[in-house]
Amino acid sequence: MLIHPKLSTIYGLVVFTFLSVCAESQVRYRVVKLPSVLSSGDGLYLADINDQSGLVGVREVLNTPTQAFLLTKGTGIAFLPSLGGSCSSAMALNEMNHVVGNACLPGDEIEHAVLWQGKTAVDLDTFGGVASDAYGINNLDDTAGSFVLPDGSLHGFFWRQGIWTDVGTLGGSRTYAEDVNDSDAVTGGSDISNDAQPPFKIPPFHGFVWKAGVMTDFGSLFGSDFNYGSRIDSAGRVVGSSDLAGDTAAHGFVWDQGKIVQDLAPLPDNQIAWAFAMNSSGSIVGSSGLYDGGNLPPAYEMLCPCYAVLWEHGQAVRLNDVLPPGWTMDLAANINDRGEIIGTGMHEGDYREQNILLEPIRERNAPIEALSSKPYSGPTRIFRDRKGKLRLARR
């Protein structure tokens, strides 16, 4: 069955600076410290960032229901209202700072997809199923996500102004609708059958683009039937990840108009690259790591040491190479048009996974520091679970 490719539970907060060289200027990144109310809990999951530096995610405190939050420069931190229950999760936001995710009904047994417009929580219901989650929103408040049917199957949905549409399947019983652009094109991944494929014992899955009732199958990419789309931009280009032929390696990709237009290879000596997001300048972020024959396809399971990656003009830059000594970064999860990056990492001596928000500062003729790169020494594996988060399998 298709395992949902969303990002990750992130613990704590970290402050650091890194330098990078671009065409005509030095680029220096600093970490913006988040409000202490967010970092004081046991965990923090940053899910999305918009072009105004708005942030959404989930605050996780031990033995306490999760809390969806919105953080903006103008109004600060706001914990979002529930649907009568005590738990909620925020997964994406648009340029109006409207947010989608899920929230619990009274009793906390059932989750519904929800759209937050300011202080108003709009229950998107379950689309005839028993539960639902929203993962993507565009600037018209149109929403994409998935809903669970009574028989346990999972379908993607597209919601617009109170009307929802089932985006269909590619032949299997699980479909995730991950993102939607302003032209109402949706991307994600869908099982292409219900027959488990060796050696992973799960059905193969393909990425897709759905628009106006038509679902376009990415087909077999790089010679494999394990691939998915993560994000779709305003031009309809999709960033995603795919196994290679033989299913012992994976590359990120940019898909456009029926074909791969960029092959995003991993770093040297790595076998896996995941591409998560792309901004309007074509900068792409993701992660690079190892594969040793795990239980899931390489597009869904990575062996560490693993490294955050920024692809510029198709070339992979390991962000660890431009971090101050002692810092490592394993995942770059999202990038906005300002060049700000959210991801995960840790500092030597403190091996808790930490939340990272990077803000670029461009300075001409800035000095270049001698920086070190150290391998990531935290969890041995990273894999995506069925509830939409990246999980860490520790030693």
Number of C-alpha atoms within 10 A of each C-alpha: 22 25 22 23 26 21 23 23 23 27 24 21 25 20 17 16 16 22 24 18 13 10 6 10 13 18 20 20 21 17 20 16 15 17 12 10 9 21 19 15 15 15 22 25 27 28 26 25 29 21 15 17 21 20 25 31 28 25 28 23 15 9 7 12 16 21 21 26 23 26 20 16 10 8 8 11 18 14 17 22 20 23 21 12 17 17 23 28 29 33 27 28 28 21 17 15 22 21 33 32 30 29 32 23 18 14 10 15 10 15 24 24 29 28 25 22 15 14 11 13 17 17 17 22 18 20 21 11 17 16 21 27 30 32 26 28 30 23 16 16 23 23 32 33 30 26 29 20 17 11 9 12 14 24 24 28 25 27 19 14 10 10 10 17 14 16 25 20 21 21 13 21 21 28 33 33 33 29 27 30 23 17 16 22 23 33 35 28 30 34 27 24 18 15 13 12 12 9 12 14 12 19 21 24 30 24 31 28 26 20 16 12 12 11 17 15 19 22 19 18 22 19 13 18 25 30 34 33 33 26 24 27 20 14 13 20 21 30 27 30 31 32 27 23 15 11 21 17 24 34 24 30 29 24 24 16 13 13 12 17 13 14 15 26 22 28 21 10 9 19 21 30 32 33 31 26 25 27 17 14 12 14 17 29 28 28 27 32 28 25 20 12 16 16 13 17 25 30 28 26 25 30 22 20 18 28 30 27 27 24 19 15 12 16 15 22 18 22 21 24 20 23 24 18 16 15 24 27 26 28 25 28 28 26 27 21 17 15 18 23 24 22 26 26 26 25 20 13 8 9 13 17 23 23 25 29 26 22 19 19 13 16 12 9 10 13 9 13 12 11 14 14 16 16 15 23 15 21 18 16 20 20 23 21 18 12 11 19 19 20 18 18 12 9 7
